[in-house]
Amino acid sequence: MSANKFDLGLIGLGTMGKNLLMNMIDNGYDVAGYDKDTAKVELMDAESNDIYGAKTVEDFVSVLEKPRRIFLLVPAGKVVDYVIADLMPHLEKGDIIMDGGNSFFKDTMRRQAELSPKGIHFLGIGVSGGAEGARRGPSMMPGGNKTAYNKVRPIMEAVSAKVGKQPCVTYLGEGGVGHFVKMVHNGIEYGMMQILAEVYDVMRRGLGMENSEIQAAFEEWNNKELRSFLVEITAEIFKAKDDLGKGDLIDKIMDKGKQKGTGKWTSQQALDLGSAVPTIDLAVIARVVSALKTERVAASEILTGPEGKIKKEQKSFVRRLKNATLFAFISSYAQGMAMLKAGSDEYGFNLDMEGVARIWRGGCIIRAKLLEDFRKAYKKEPQLANLLVDERIAKIVNKTQKDTRTVIGEAVKVGIPVPCLMASISYFDSYRSARLPMNLVQAQRDNFGSHTFERLDKDGTFHYEW
């Protein structure tokens, strides 16, 4: 293809970038690609005659239609700043840069503040769905200048996933809201993944189930209330055979969790906002503890605790596990959505919570049948304080809490750690308690530090001479 004026340019031709670029071309857009790694550009050129691969930044910018629309899919952090610095000498007022990586939302706000006086629009667009989502349709979470977004809106709506005829993308608001929403999305994802890992451990160690039985259970769950991308791929994982040896691949994978930081960001920001996300917190901590493999192996020879099998009928206990998973999933979502509301209030994002639930229904990693229930809950009550108090959701958690408690109790008896299941039920119990023992903590604070306390029977703040 000759270097005509292209609708959009995409920088970052790794797996995600290349797949999203092909998605854009499939939807009728002429897209130019660029990567500092010329080997990636050459590989892209070799794979398709429909793609224009630029060899230099100057060439890349020169072939774009004005105002230029440039989509970045590069690693978060300093790399984004380096790419912007390379672009700036060649851009003009009115040009639009879109960051589709997992950038920290406050970095996005900083970049917007730096580029706005120069007349360059900077949009932070959370993109979820992995490589397959990028190719077939991701969920997209854009934030920034609305006028600038409207100039790229047709492209975003065309390439996004669809639920029915509704695109899984919507303008979320000014500032870094797009990346804030994606950050919380990833925190919820951490929670859901760890919940499934804990349930798998209970099946494997607690019930002594074979991988084929575990696979069948997850597959069945995915056909019912727990239908979701993560349950679906979990079922698929247990079908995989070791391509480098004998047996099932799952049994050969090292039990050391890794992370890129977005779950940790969610926990850190939740603390800053005064928003409770214990299921997400414990999912992050679970990965941290898992990384201590050498220490854990050594500790297993020194520290003792209960072991053995759960002495319950397998079929009925697996049903309890399903309900516990449903309960904990809802808890993870509820915590994340409550944090979104707190962040919206703190940063003036004015988030449409129904819109967030709507665009997460398709394309993204945390897409699930439950999200339609959440969308309806926020449609009915836009200012809903917490999903747990929606009438329909409350019925589900009230019904499944008993099985959740049973599962946790049996796991504790045989020494199987289930931190996210525990955090989920503790969050539920704390949130439903009209009175908590924090009066003692307040008394302690006043005793040693004269920090004062409030009373139930009188207004104002008080100090007692202990």
ABEGO torsion letter per residue (X at the ends): XBBBBBABBBBGABAAAAAAAAAAAAAGBBBBBBBABAAAAAAAAAABAABBBBABAAAAAAABBOBBBBBBBBBBEAAAAAAAAAAAAABBBGBBBBBABBBBAAAAAAAAAAAAAAGBBBBBBBBBGEAAAAAAEBBBBBBEBAAAAAAAAAAAAAABBBBEABBBBBBAEBEAAAAAAAAAAAAAAAAAAAAAAAAAAAAAAAAGBBAAAAAAAAAAAAABAABBAAAAAAAAAAABBBAABBEBAAAABBBBBBBAGAAAAAAAAAAAAGBBBAAAAAAAAAAAAAAAAAAAAAAAAABBBBBEBBBBBAAAAAAAAAAAAAAAAAAAAAAAAAAAAAAAAAAGAGBBAAAAAAAAABGBAABBAAAAAAAAAAAABAABABAAABAAAAAAAAAAAAAAAAAAAAAAAAGBBBAAAAAAAAAAAAAABABBAAAAAAAAAAAAAGAEBBBAABBEBBBBBX
